[in-house]
């Protein structure tokens, strides 16, 4: 799955990403592209806090400031269902 969060700022950006991640199963990946660098830091921080694996990826979107690949882990799904 891929989402473009360009034009959004925190906390909206993180909320959009979290909502998408909730729909995925362990092993699935979400690619997030955006144009607001502080949002990249917030997304990374939130994902690490909740057990998701995050890495930088490439994008064909010339407008994008960042592109992240977020992998859903079984630990992330467990923490998402048990706060």
HELIX and SHEET records of a PDB file:
HELIX    1   1 UNK A   12  UNK A   22  1                                  11    
HELIX    2   2 UNK A   37  UNK A   49  1                                  13    
HELIX    3   3 UNK A   74  UNK A   81  1                                   8    
SHEET    1   A 4 UNK A   2  UNK A   4  0                                        
SHEET    2   A 4 UNK A  29  UNK A  34  1                                        
SHEET    3   A 4 UNK A  66  UNK A  71 -1                                        
SHEET    4   A 4 UNK A  53  UNK A  56 -1                                        
END                                                                             
